[in-house]
Structure formats: C-alpha cells, structure tokens
Amino acid sequence: MSTTLAEYFYGVQHRLPEEAERVIKSLEQEGPMNKEELSLTAKVKRAVLDHIVIQLYALGLVDVATEGKSKMCSLTKLGYDFLVLRNAG
C-alpha cells in the first residue's frame, strides 16, 4: 500500500498539536526567526515551543540553524509543500 504525499501530510496535520500550526503559520508569514521571537509571534510558551520545534524538525518541516547563541528556525521546502497541500485541502 503506497501513501501519497498529500495523504501523509493529512495524517501529520491531524497528529500535531494545535501549537504546531501556529508555529508553521508564523514562520510562513514572518520568515526565519529565533526561538524567542517565534515563541512570542506564535503565542506558544517557550517550553512548549522547544517540543514543537523538535517534532517539526523530525518531520522535515522546519530547519534549525545555530547563529551565534541563537537557534534560528525556518520552514524547509517540505514545510512549504505541507502548507500548499494543507491550504488546497
């Protein structure tokens, strides 16, 4: 049984906590930002944000890069594909 990318993303969307959608939307609208900015923009508590970012990173939807002492978060190409398919469905 093969699963299409759209079906996979549908499953992902329903398994992620609601805070994950706010994080993804914030990165889409504002672009790359550090975790402090992302926490404020997405209105997600910092402790919860770390957990969400790890999940999104593991799924390949978000990239995390170190810049100095900050961790910069950004959407990956797969993250943008996820948004396109989510918005289409």
C-alpha positions in Angstrom: 0.0 0.0 0.0 1.6 3.3 -1.0 0.7 6.6 0.5 0.7 9.9 -1.4 2.4 12.9 0.0 -1.0 14.6 0.4 -2.3 11.6 2.4 0.9 11.7 4.5 0.5 15.4 5.2 -3.1 14.9 6.1 -2.1 12.4 8.7 0.7 14.7 10.0 -1.7 17.6 10.3 -4.1 15.7 12.5 -1.4 14.3 14.7 0.4 17.5 15.5 -0.6 19.6 18.5 -2.5 22.8 17.7 0.5 24.9 18.7 2.4 23.4 15.7 0.1 25.1 13.2 0.7 28.5 14.9 4.4 27.9 14.7 4.3 26.9 11.0 2.0 29.9 10.1 4.3 32.3 12.0 7.3 31.1 10.0 5.4 31.3 6.8 4.3 34.9 7.4 7.3 36.3 9.2 10.2 34.2 7.8 13.1 32.8 9.8 13.3 33.8 13.4 15.0 32.8 16.6 13.1 30.8 19.2 12.3 33.8 21.4 10.7 35.7 18.6 8.9 32.6 17.4 7.5 32.0 20.9 6.1 35.5 21.0 4.9 35.6 17.4 3.2 32.1 17.5 1.9 32.7 21.1 3.4 29.4 22.3 5.1 29.1 25.7 8.9 28.7 25.3 9.0 25.3 27.0 6.2 24.0 24.7 7.9 25.6 21.7 11.0 23.5 22.1 9.0 20.4 22.0 7.0 21.5 18.9 10.1 22.6 17.0 11.7 19.2 17.7 8.7 17.4 16.2 8.6 19.7 13.2 12.3 19.3 12.7 12.0 15.5 12.8 9.2 15.6 10.2 11.5 17.8 8.0 9.1 20.7 8.0 11.3 23.1 9.9 15.1 23.6 9.9 17.0 24.8 12.9 20.4 26.5 12.5 22.7 28.0 15.0 23.7 31.6 14.6 25.9 32.8 17.5 24.0 31.9 20.6 20.6 31.8 18.9 18.8 28.9 17.2 17.2 30.2 14.0 14.1 28.4 12.9 12.8 28.4 9.3 10.5 26.4 7.1 12.0 23.9 4.7 10.9 23.2 1.2 8.9 20.3 2.6 7.3 22.7 5.1 6.2 25.0 2.3 4.8 21.9 0.4 2.9 21.0 3.6 1.3 24.4 3.7 0.4 24.4 0.0 -1.3 20.9 0.3 -3.0 21.9 3.6 -4.4 25.1 2.1 -5.5 23.2 -1.0 -7.4 20.6 1.0 
